[in-house]
Amino acid sequence: MKKTLALVAHDHKKPELIDWAKAHKTILAKYKLVATGTTGGLLSEALDLPVLKYKSGPLGGDQQIGALIAEGSLDALFFFWDPLNPAPHDPDVKALLRLCSVWNVPVACNEATADLIISSPRFDDPNQYRKIPVY
Ligand SMILES: O=C(CO)COP(=O)(O)O
């Protein structure tokens, strides 16, 4: 089964995520891609790839991606969040990042980490890291 990757960016970080995704399109095309609403719309247009779009972040999209994690259905999160501007849904953002730690899901919050994760030879290895069993 294809791995599922989530891509999310706050408004000031969207250009950075889109550029990063375009640079890694060949790799990303091998996976099922999901995203919060606005990010997903921009990504599917820029990449010309299918992207499952959840709700926009402030309307619950972060929580929908969090639910995927809790169900054991997300393999990595690329979340370029904005450290310089407060968001109305900061608690949702924190909750999403928290679930990545709870469930040991790889999460990249900036381009440097995203590069390292996606270029890791272990990224495609089914035993790449310890999966926490879903209770
Ligand atoms: O707010 C977001 C993540 O917290 C992103 O949501 P959008 O992709 O809908 O802008």
The ligand as a MOL file (V3000), in Angstrom:
LIG
                    3D

  0  0  0     0  0            999 V3000
M  V30 BEGIN CTAB
M  V30 COUNTS 10 9 0 0 0
M  V30 BEGIN ATOM
M  V30 1 O -3.5910 26.6630 8.8100 0
M  V30 2 C -3.0120 25.7260 8.3350 0
M  V30 3 C -2.2580 24.7890 9.1920 0
M  V30 4 O -2.3370 25.0840 10.5590 0
M  V30 5 C -3.0270 25.4730 6.8980 0
M  V30 6 O -4.3130 25.5560 6.3950 0
M  V30 7 P -4.5450 25.8980 4.8790 0
M  V30 8 O -3.7480 24.9450 4.0830 0
M  V30 9 O -6.0140 25.7350 4.6480 0
M  V30 10 O -4.0770 27.3210 4.7060 0
M  V30 END ATOM
M  V30 BEGIN BOND
M  V30 1 2 1 2
M  V30 2 1 2 3
M  V30 3 1 2 5
M  V30 4 1 3 4
M  V30 5 1 5 6
M  V30 6 1 6 7
M  V30 7 2 7 8
M  V30 8 1 7 9
M  V30 9 1 7 10
M  V30 END BOND
M  V30 END CTAB
M  END
